[in-house]
Amino acid sequence: MALNSLFYKEIRAHHLFNCLSDECFHVISQHAGLISLKKNEILFECGFEASHFFLVRTGQITLFQTSFDGNEKIVDISESGQTFAETSMFNESKLYSVNARATCDTDLFYFDSDTFKSQLYYSNDACFSLMAEMSRRLKNQTQEIIELSIHDAQHRLVNYLLEKSCVQNDQSCQPEVKLSTTKSLLASRLSITPETFSRILARLKKQDLITIKDDVIILSNPGSLRTLVGYCGGRFQERSKVKQILRFIA
């Protein structure tokens, strides 16, 4: 379905589009549209031609890889207001590297990758905005590799809860995390089996570190959780060392 002008303001609010000139945005919008997916409907598969990238309007998209024996690994979960697959426009193969599936009824804006890429020549701000988004994802992926290589399942889950609670809540309030997806999907995203995921939650609850109410996890003792994953002290000391090194370099 072609884009209605009523959607323009909504799309313009996203950082990839708010820095474009009216002329550039008009060109891009002429090759964009809105698509609706039902729960569990596949949007594209790994190896498909990467002709478009997407912005989630409502709902949720799971990006995943499938092994030869049928096991799935969740690579990322894109929610309302988030884009995905835009990095594919710069791939030499121009193919999607993951599968994309709706985890619930979902509406997506889609954009022609070649058209968007052509308009980057006219906007330095758009180029920097896109590079910032790619850098953010690279940082997240690097952190995930570190988490998987060094830390155990409990560390990964606790670290996730701490990071999400910091983003979603005022620090003056008791931090909590509202789960926007199923626990099984979240477990896969953190490379934890559902059974281990449930055991860790039960253990943290027994230790009075968290409280669970439906789809909300309340961090009852965030200080102890930070200590549990070495959040306090270690990072501060590491920054101090870096500052000392930079002082000598300067």
C-alpha positions as CSV (number, residue, x, y, z in Angstrom):
1,M,0.0,0.0,0.0
2,A,1.3,3.4,-1.0
3,L,2.1,5.9,1.8
4,N,-0.6,8.3,2.9
5,S,0.6,11.8,3.5
6,L,-0.7,11.4,7.1
7,F,2.2,9.1,7.8
8,Y,4.8,11.6,6.7
9,K,5.1,13.3,10.0
10,E,5.4,10.0,11.8
11,I,8.2,8.8,9.5
12,R,9.9,12.2,9.7
13,A,10.3,11.9,13.4
14,H,12.8,9.0,12.9
15,H,16.4,10.0,13.0
16,L,17.1,8.5,9.5
17,F,14.6,10.8,7.9
18,N,14.4,14.0,10.0
19,C,17.6,15.4,8.6
20,L,16.6,14.9,4.9
21,S,15.6,17.9,2.8
22,D,11.9,18.0,1.8
23,E,13.0,17.3,-1.8
24,C,15.0,14.2,-0.8
25,F,12.2,12.9,1.5
26,H,9.7,13.4,-1.3
27,V,11.7,11.2,-3.6
28,I,12.1,8.5,-1.0
29,S,8.4,8.6,-0.1
30,Q,7.4,8.0,-3.7
31,H,9.1,4.6,-3.4
32,A,7.8,3.7,0.1
33,G,4.7,2.0,1.4
34,L,3.0,0.3,4.3
35,I,2.6,-3.4,4.7
36,S,0.8,-5.5,7.4
37,L,1.9,-8.9,8.6
38,K,0.0,-11.5,10.7
39,K,1.6,-13.1,13.7
40,N,4.4,-15.6,12.6
41,E,4.2,-14.4,9.0
42,I,7.7,-14.3,7.3
43,L,8.7,-11.0,5.8
44,F,11.9,-12.2,4.1
45,E,14.4,-15.1,4.4
46,C,18.1,-15.2,4.5
47,G,19.5,-15.0,1.0
48,F,16.6,-13.0,-0.5
49,E,17.4,-10.0,-2.5
50,A,17.7,-7.0,-0.1
51,S,15.7,-4.5,-2.1
52,H,14.0,-2.8,0.8
53,F,14.6,-1.8,4.5
54,F,11.9,-1.3,7.1
55,L,10.6,0.8,9.9
56,V,8.3,-0.9,12.5
57,R,5.1,1.2,13.0
58,T,3.3,-1.2,15.3
59,G,4.1,-4.7,16.5
60,Q,7.4,-6.5,16.5
61,I,9.8,-8.2,14.1
62,T,12.2,-11.0,15.1
63,L,15.4,-11.3,13.1
64,F,16.8,-14.8,13.3
65,Q,19.1,-17.4,11.8
66,T,18.3,-21.1,11.5
67,S,20.8,-23.9,11.7
68,F,20.8,-27.0,9.5
69,D,19.1,-29.1,12.3
70,G,16.3,-26.5,12.6
71,N,17.4,-24.6,15.7
72,E,16.8,-20.9,15.7
73,K,19.0,-18.2,17.1
74,I,17.4,-14.8,17.6
75,V,19.8,-12.1,16.3
76,D,17.7,-9.1,17.1
77,I,14.2,-7.9,17.9
78,S,12.9,-4.8,16.3
79,E,10.0,-2.9,17.9
80,S,7.9,0.1,17.2
81,G,10.0,3.0,16.0
82,Q,13.0,0.9,15.1
83,T,14.4,0.3,11.6
84,F,16.0,-2.9,10.3
85,A,17.7,-4.3,7.2
86,E,19.0,-0.8,6.2
87,T,22.6,-2.1,6.4
88,S,21.9,-4.6,3.6
89,M,21.9,-1.8,1.1
90,F,25.7,-1.6,1.5
91,N,26.3,-5.3,1.3
92,E,28.2,-6.3,-1.8
93,S,25.9,-9.3,-2.3
94,K,22.8,-7.2,-1.7
95,L,21.2,-10.1,0.1
96,Y,19.5,-10.3,3.4
97,S,21.7,-12.0,6.0
98,V,19.0,-13.1,8.4
99,N,15.3,-14.1,8.4
100,A,12.6,-11.7,9.5
101,R,9.3,-12.8,11.1
102,A,6.5,-11.0,12.8
103,T,6.0,-12.1,16.4
104,C,2.6,-10.5,16.5
105,D,0.3,-8.6,14.1
106,T,2.7,-5.9,12.8
107,D,2.6,-2.9,10.5
108,L,5.7,-1.8,8.7
109,F,6.8,1.1,6.6
110,Y,9.0,-0.2,3.7
111,F,11.6,1.9,1.7
112,D,13.4,1.2,-1.5
113,S,17.1,0.8,-0.6
114,D,18.5,2.0,-3.9
115,T,16.3,5.2,-3.8
116,F,17.3,5.9,-0.2
117,K,21.0,5.3,-1.0
118,S,20.9,7.6,-4.0
119,Q,19.5,10.5,-1.8
120,L,22.4,10.1,0.6
121,Y,24.6,12.0,-1.9
122,Y,22.6,15.1,-1.2
123,S,22.6,15.0,2.7
124,N,25.7,14.8,4.8
125,D,23.5,14.8,7.9
126,A,21.7,11.7,6.7
127,C,25.0,9.9,6.1
128,F,26.2,10.7,9.6
129,S,22.9,9.6,11.0
130,L,23.1,6.3,9.2
131,M,26.7,5.8,10.3
132,A,25.7,6.5,13.9
133,E,23.0,3.8,13.7
134,M,25.4,1.3,12.2
135,S,28.0,2.1,14.9
136,R,25.4,1.6,17.6
137,R,24.6,-1.9,16.2
138,L,28.2,-2.8,15.8
139,K,28.8,-1.8,19.4
140,N,25.9,-4.0,20.5
141,Q,27.1,-6.9,18.5
142,T,30.6,-6.6,19.8
143,Q,29.2,-6.5,23.4
144,E,27.1,-9.6,22.6
145,I,30.2,-11.5,21.4
146,I,32.0,-10.5,24.7
147,E,29.0,-11.6,26.7
148,L,28.8,-15.0,25.0
149,S,32.6,-15.6,25.1
150,I,33.3,-14.5,28.7
151,H,30.1,-14.5,30.8
152,D,27.7,-17.1,31.9
153,A,23.9,-17.2,31.4
154,Q,23.1,-15.5,34.7
155,H,25.4,-12.6,33.9
156,R,23.9,-12.1,30.5
157,L,20.3,-12.0,31.9
158,V,21.1,-9.8,34.8
159,N,23.1,-7.4,32.6
160,Y,20.1,-7.3,30.2
161,L,17.7,-6.4,33.1
162,L,20.0,-3.7,34.4
163,E,20.5,-2.1,31.0
164,K,16.8,-2.2,30.1
165,S,15.7,-0.8,33.5
166,C,18.2,2.1,33.1
167,V,16.7,3.0,29.7
168,Q,13.1,2.7,30.6
169,N,12.9,4.1,34.1
170,D,13.6,7.2,36.1
171,Q,16.5,6.4,38.5
172,S,14.5,7.8,41.4
173,C,11.9,5.0,41.0
174,Q,12.3,1.3,41.6
175,P,13.7,0.0,38.3
176,E,11.6,-2.5,36.4
177,V,11.6,-4.1,33.0
178,K,8.4,-4.7,31.1
179,L,8.9,-7.6,28.7
180,S,7.8,-6.7,25.2
181,T,8.2,-10.2,24.0
182,T,7.8,-13.8,25.2
183,K,10.3,-15.2,27.7
184,S,11.3,-17.9,25.2
185,L,12.2,-15.4,22.5
186,L,14.1,-13.3,25.1
187,A,16.0,-16.4,26.2
188,S,16.9,-17.2,22.6
189,R,18.1,-13.6,22.1
190,L,20.4,-14.0,25.1
191,S,21.5,-17.5,24.0
192,I,20.0,-19.1,27.0
193,T,17.7,-22.2,26.9
194,P,14.2,-21.5,28.2
195,E,14.7,-24.0,31.0
196,T,17.9,-22.2,32.2
197,F,16.2,-18.8,31.8
198,S,13.4,-19.9,34.1
199,R,15.8,-21.3,36.7
200,I,17.8,-18.1,36.8
201,L,14.7,-16.0,37.3
202,A,13.5,-18.4,40.0
203,R,16.9,-18.2,41.8
204,L,17.0,-14.4,41.6
205,K,13.5,-14.2,42.9
206,K,14.3,-16.6,45.8
207,Q,17.3,-14.3,46.7
208,D,14.9,-11.3,46.8
209,L,16.7,-9.6,44.0
210,I,13.7,-9.4,41.7
211,T,10.0,-9.6,41.8
212,I,7.9,-10.9,38.9
213,K,4.4,-9.6,38.2
214,D,2.9,-10.9,34.9
215,D,5.2,-9.5,32.2
216,V,7.0,-7.0,34.5
217,I,10.2,-7.8,36.3
218,I,10.9,-5.5,39.2
219,L,14.5,-5.1,40.3
220,S,14.0,-5.3,44.1
221,N,17.7,-4.9,44.9
222,P,19.5,-3.3,41.9
223,G,22.6,-2.6,43.9
224,S,23.1,-6.3,44.6
225,L,22.4,-7.1,41.0
226,R,25.1,-4.7,39.9
227,T,27.5,-6.2,42.3
228,L,26.5,-9.7,41.0
229,V,27.8,-8.9,37.5
230,G,30.6,-6.6,38.6
231,Y,28.8,-3.5,37.4
232,C,30.0,-1.4,40.3
233,G,33.7,-0.5,40.8
234,G,35.2,-2.4,37.8
235,R,34.0,0.0,35.1
236,F,35.0,3.0,37.1
237,Q,38.5,1.7,37.8
238,E,38.8,0.8,34.1
239,R,37.9,4.3,33.1
240,S,40.5,5.7,35.5
241,K,43.2,3.6,33.9
242,V,42.2,4.8,30.5
243,K,42.3,8.4,31.7
244,Q,45.8,7.9,33.0
245,I,47.0,6.4,29.7
246,L,45.4,9.2,27.7
247,R,47.0,11.8,30.0
248,F,50.5,10.4,29.1
249,I,49.6,10.3,25.4
250,A,48.4,13.9,25.4
